Amino acid sequence: MTGHILWNDRDVPYEQGETLAQALNRAGITHLGTGLAGQSRSVFCGIGQCQNCLVILEGKGPCEACRVLCADGLAVSPVGTPHD
């Protein structure tokens, strides 16, 4: 493992070059929050076009989890209601 990100204050390990979406998925975290209409957010397209994987990146606001590379200690939280 290269380091850890924080998902809702939970340590999630990542490998060098992984996106947030990859690290979260490998850790078994597939629910990334709740959309405005109450739908579950998760990784769908994997290239940032659908914005279904929006998460809150501490200090930066919303971003696509599939487009952001992991960095040690990066704090990430779900948009809407957390489930994981």
N, C-alpha and C positions, 0 to 999 in steps of 0.2 A: 504494500500500500504506500502511496505517496503522502497522504495526509488525510485530514477530516474536514468536512463541512458541517455546519450545524443546521439541522432541519427541526424547527420547533424545539430548540435546545437539546436535540438528540444528536450525538456524534454519528456521522455517516462517513465511512471511509471511501476514498476514491483513488483511482489509478491516474498516473500522469496522462494528460491529454483528454480526460473524460469531461463530458459536459455534465451540468447539474442533473439533467434528465437521465443520463446513463448511470450515474452514481446512485441516484435515488431509486431507479428501477432495479438495479442490482441488489440494493438493500431491501427490496420488497415493498417499497413505497410507490404506489401507483396512483393514489388519489392525491392530487396536487391542490385541491381546494374546491370551492363551489362557485359556479358562474351566477350571473345576475338572475337567470331564470330558474335557479336551483339545480342546474345540471352539474354533474361531477366533472371536474377538470382533470385531464391526464395527458400524456404524450399521445399525439395522434399522427401528425405528418412527419415530425422529426426534423423539419427544416425551417421552422419559424414562420411559416405562411398562415397556419390556421389560428395561431395564438391560443390554442386550447391548453397549453402547458404554462400559462402565465403564473409566475410566482413573484413574491416580494423579495427583492434583494436589499438587505440592510444598507441604508445610505444611498440607494440608487432608485428605489421604487420598483414598479412592475417590469418584468423582463421575461423573455421566453427561456424556459429551462433548457430547451434543446439547443440554444445558441450561446450559452454562457459556459466558459470553461471553469472547472473547479479551481479553487485556490484555498490554501490551508486557512481554516478559521472563518471562512465566508459564512455569514448567517443568512439563511433563507427561510421564508415562511410562506404558507399557502395564502392564496387570495380567497377571501370569503371564510367559510366555516372549516376549520381543520378537522380531519378524521384520523390521520396517522401521526 
